[in-house]
Amino acid sequence: MVKVKKFLSKDKTIRIASVVSTDLVQAAVEHQKVSALTLTLLGRAITGATLMASQLKEEQVLGLHFRGAGPIQSLFTEAHYGGKVKAFCANKMASLELGDPISAGLGEGTLEVVRSLPYQKEPHRGTVELVNGEIGHDIAYYLRQSYQVPSIVALSTMPNEDGCESAGGYIVELMPGYTEETVQKLEAVQAMAAPINDLVRKGAQAEDLVSDYLLNFEFETFDHPHDIYYQCDCSVARVENSVRTLGPKELKEMIAENKTFAVTCEFCGKAYEVDQVQLQRIYNELKA
C-alpha cells in the first residue's frame, strides 16, 4: 500500500508531502519493457506528480508532460487527488551515451503542467522551460515561476533487474509568511539530508524521508485520505472508439483486405486487437 504523508508547520509557513513510491513505480512498468533510463525518469515523474496531486482538492487531477530533445523524447504522468496514477514514456527503451548524466535523457525542452476538475471545459495549463532535465529541479522551477512558491523537490528512483528497486521523494514548500531565517534553516537541513534511495533500501517510511526537517521545525502530521495506486483507463470500448475515428472508407478497405486493428496501450502495455467481426459491426454502425 502506497500512502502519502503530509506535514504542516505550526506557523503554517512550511508544508511537506512525502512518499515511498517503490510499489507504485513497479506497477507502472510491471507489464511493459523499459530501459533503466526510462524507469529512472518515469519513476521520478510519477513520484513528483503524486506528491503535487496530494496537495490539491478532492476530485482535482494533475498532469506533468515533459518534452525534451533527449532520447526519452516525451514523458507524461497523471495523478488524481483520489490516488489514481498513470504514466507513459514515448521511448521506452531510451539509453544514453557512456558518461552522459541522467538529465541528458530529457535534455532541453519544456514542462507543461495541467490541472483540471471533472467536467471542467478548459483545464489550467502552465508551461516552463526545463532547467536541466532533472525532474525534481524542473518541478521546483515550475512551482517558483508559476506560483511564486520556493520549494525543495527531492525525487529518487533506482532500477534493478526486476524493475524498480526503490523509489520515493518529498516536496517541501514555503507558504506565505515565511522568513529569511526559515529559508536558511531549510537549506542547511537539505544539505545534511540523507539520500532517499539509501533510506528506502533500509526500509524507511514516508516520514523517515523527511525526518531531518521534522526535527528542526514543529509540524502537525496528516495522512493523505486516499491510497495511491496505478490504474490505466484503457478498455475495449475506448479502443473501438479509436477505430471509429478511422471513418467508413478506411474501415471498408480493412475489411476487404481481411485486416485487423491492433494497438498496445501506452500506459499499461495491454494489447488489444479488433477483429473482422468487430470491424464489420463498427462499419455498419457508422454507415447507419
C-alpha positions in Angstrom: 0.0 0.0 0.0 1.4 3.4 -1.0 0.5 6.3 1.3 1.4 10.0 1.2 2.3 11.6 4.5 1.7 15.4 4.8 3.1 17.8 7.3 2.3 21.5 8.1 4.4 23.6 10.3 2.8 25.1 13.4 3.2 28.6 12.0 1.6 27.5 8.6 4.7 28.6 6.6 6.0 25.2 5.6 4.2 22.3 4.1 5.7 18.9 3.2 4.4 15.9 1.2 6.4 12.7 1.3 6.0 9.2 -0.1 7.8 5.9 -0.6 6.6 5.0 -4.1 8.5 1.8 -5.0 5.4 -0.3 -5.4 3.7 2.4 -7.4 6.6 2.7 -9.9 6.9 -1.1 -10.1 3.2 -1.3 -11.0 3.7 1.3 -13.8 6.3 -0.9 -15.5 5.1 -4.3 -14.5 3.7 -5.2 -17.9 6.0 -3.1 -20.0 9.6 -3.5 -21.2 11.5 -0.3 -20.3 15.2 0.6 -20.1 16.9 1.6 -16.8 17.0 5.2 -18.0 13.2 5.3 -18.8 12.3 3.6 -15.5 14.5 6.1 -13.6 13.0 9.3 -15.1 9.5 7.9 -15.3 9.6 6.9 -11.6 10.7 10.3 -10.6 7.9 11.9 -12.6 5.3 9.6 -11.1 6.5 10.4 -7.6 6.6 14.1 -8.3 3.1 14.1 -9.8 1.8 12.0 -6.9 3.2 14.5 -4.3 1.8 17.5 -6.2 -1.6 16.0 -6.6 -1.8 15.2 -2.9 -1.9 18.9 -2.1 -4.8 19.6 -4.4 -8.5 19.4 -3.6 -10.9 16.4 -3.9 -11.5 15.3 -7.5 -8.7 17.5 -8.9 -6.3 16.0 -11.4 -2.7 17.0 -12.2 -0.7 16.1 -15.3 3.0 16.6 -15.9 4.2 16.5 -19.5 7.9 16.7 -20.1 9.0 17.2 -23.7 12.7 17.2 -24.5 15.4 16.9 -27.2 17.0 13.9 -25.4 16.4 10.2 -26.2 13.4 10.0 -23.8 11.6 12.4 -26.1 8.4 12.7 -24.0 7.2 11.7 -20.5 3.7 12.1 -19.2 2.2 11.2 -15.9 -1.3 12.0 -14.5 -2.1 11.9 -10.8 -5.5 12.3 -9.1 -6.1 13.7 -5.6 -8.1 10.5 -5.1 -5.0 8.4 -5.6 -5.1 7.1 -9.2 -1.9 7.5 -11.2 -0.9 6.6 -14.7 2.1 7.4 -16.9 3.9 6.7 -20.2 7.1 7.4 -22.0 7.5 7.9 -25.7 10.7 6.0 -26.0 10.5 3.1 -23.5 13.9 1.7 -24.4 15.8 5.0 -24.3 19.5 4.9 -23.4 22.4 7.3 -23.0 26.0 7.5 -24.3 28.6 6.4 -21.7 29.3 9.2 -19.3 26.2 11.2 -20.0 24.3 12.4 -16.9 20.7 11.1 -16.3 19.4 14.6 -17.0 20.5 14.2 -20.7 17.7 11.7 -21.0 15.3 14.7 -21.4 17.8 17.4 -22.4 16.5 20.8 -23.4 12.7 21.2 -23.6 9.6 22.1 -21.7 7.4 21.0 -18.8 3.7 21.5 -19.2 1.6 21.2 -16.0 -2.2 20.6 -16.4 -4.6 21.0 -13.5 -8.3 20.1 -14.0 -11.6 19.2 -12.4 -14.1 16.7 -13.8 -16.4 18.3 -16.4 -14.3 21.4 -16.5 -14.3 22.8 -20.0 -10.7 24.0 -20.1 -8.1 22.9 -17.6 -5.5 25.3 -16.3 -2.2 24.9 -18.1 1.2 26.3 -17.3 4.5 25.8 -19.3 8.1 26.4 -18.3 11.4 25.6 -19.9 13.3 22.6 -18.5 16.0 23.8 -16.1 18.4 20.9 -16.7 16.3 17.8 -17.3 16.4 16.8 -13.6 12.7 16.1 -12.8 12.9 17.4 -9.3 14.7 20.7 -10.3 12.2 21.2 -13.1 9.2 20.8 -10.8 10.7 23.2 -8.3 11.3 25.7 -11.0 7.7 25.4 -12.2 6.4 26.0 -8.6 8.6 29.1 -8.3 7.7 30.6 -11.7 4.0 29.8 -11.7 3.0 30.2 -8.1 5.9 32.1 -6.5 6.4 29.1 -4.2 10.0 28.4 -3.2 10.4 24.7 -2.8 12.8 21.8 -2.3 11.9 18.8 -4.5 13.8 15.6 -3.9 13.0 12.6 -6.0 14.7 9.2 -6.4 14.2 6.0 -8.4 16.7 3.2 -8.6 16.2 0.4 -11.2 17.3 -3.2 -10.9 17.0 -6.4 -13.0 13.4 -7.0 -11.8 12.2 -3.4 -12.3 12.2 -0.8 -9.5 14.4 -1.4 -6.5 13.5 1.8 -4.7 11.6 5.0 -5.3 10.4 7.9 -3.2 10.5 11.6 -2.7 9.3 14.7 -1.0 8.3 18.2 -1.7 9.0 21.0 0.9 7.1 24.2 0.0 7.3 27.6 1.6 4.0 29.3 2.2 3.2 33.0 2.6 4.7 34.5 5.8 8.0 32.6 5.8 11.1 34.5 6.9 14.6 34.5 5.5 15.7 32.7 8.7 13.4 29.8 7.7 14.9 29.7 4.2 18.4 29.5 5.6 17.5 26.8 8.1 15.8 24.7 5.4 18.8 25.0 3.1 21.1 23.8 6.0 18.8 20.8 6.6 18.7 20.0 2.9 22.5 19.9 2.7 22.6 17.3 5.5 19.7 15.2 4.4 20.5 11.5 3.6 20.0 10.2 0.0 16.4 9.0 -0.5 17.4 5.7 -2.2 19.6 4.7 0.8 16.8 5.3 3.2 14.2 3.4 1.1 16.5 0.4 0.7 16.8 0.3 4.5 13.0 0.1 4.9 12.3 3.8 5.5 8.7 5.0 5.7 7.4 8.3 4.2 8.0 10.2 7.4 11.6 8.9 7.6 12.5 10.6 4.3 11.9 14.0 5.9 12.9 13.3 9.5 15.7 15.9 9.4 13.1 18.6 8.6 10.7 17.3 11.2 13.4 17.5 13.9 14.2 21.1 13.1 10.7 22.6 12.9 7.4 22.0 14.7 5.0 20.2 12.5 1.5 18.8 12.5 1.2 15.4 10.7 -1.6 14.3 8.4 -2.3 11.2 6.4 -3.4 11.8 2.9 -7.0 10.4 2.8 -6.5 8.2 -0.2 -4.3 5.2 -1.0 -2.1 5.8 -4.1 -2.4 3.2 -6.9 -1.5 2.7 -10.5 -4.5 2.3 -12.8 -4.9 2.7 -16.6 -8.2 3.8 -18.1 -7.9 1.6 -21.3 -10.7 -0.7 -22.3 -12.2 -2.4 -25.4 -14.8 0.4 -25.6 -12.0 3.0 -25.8 -10.2 1.1 -28.5 -13.3 0.7 -30.5 -13.9 4.5 -30.3 -10.4 4.9 -31.7 -11.3 2.6 -34.6 -14.4 4.8 -35.3 -12.2 7.8 -36.0 -10.8 5.9 -39.0 -14.0 6.5 -40.8 -16.2 4.3 -43.1 -13.9 4.4 -46.1 -10.7 3.2 -44.3 -12.7 0.6 -42.3 -14.2 -0.8 -45.6 -10.7 -1.2 -47.0 -9.5 -3.0 -43.9 -12.5 -5.4 -44.1 -11.9 -6.0 -47.8 -8.2 -6.8 -47.1 -9.1 -9.0 -44.1 -7.1 -6.9 -41.8 -7.4 -6.4 -38.0 -6.8 -3.3 -35.9 -4.1 -4.0 -33.3 -3.0 -1.5 -30.6 -1.0 -1.6 -27.4 -1.9 0.7 -24.5 1.0 3.1 -23.9 0.1 3.4 -20.2 -0.1 -0.2 -19.2 1.2 -2.3 -22.1 -2.0 -4.2 -22.6 -2.5 -5.4 -26.2 -5.9 -5.1 -28.0 -7.0 -6.5 -31.3 -10.2 -5.5 -33.1 -11.0 -8.5 -35.4 -13.0 -8.6 -38.6 -16.3 -9.2 -36.8 -15.8 -6.1 -34.7 -14.7 -4.0 -37.6 -17.8 -5.0 -39.6 -20.0 -4.1 -36.7 -18.4 -0.7 -36.2 -18.6 -0.1 -40.0 -22.3 -0.9 -40.0 -22.9 1.5 -37.1 -21.1 4.3 -38.8 -23.0 3.7 -42.1 -26.3 3.7 -40.2 
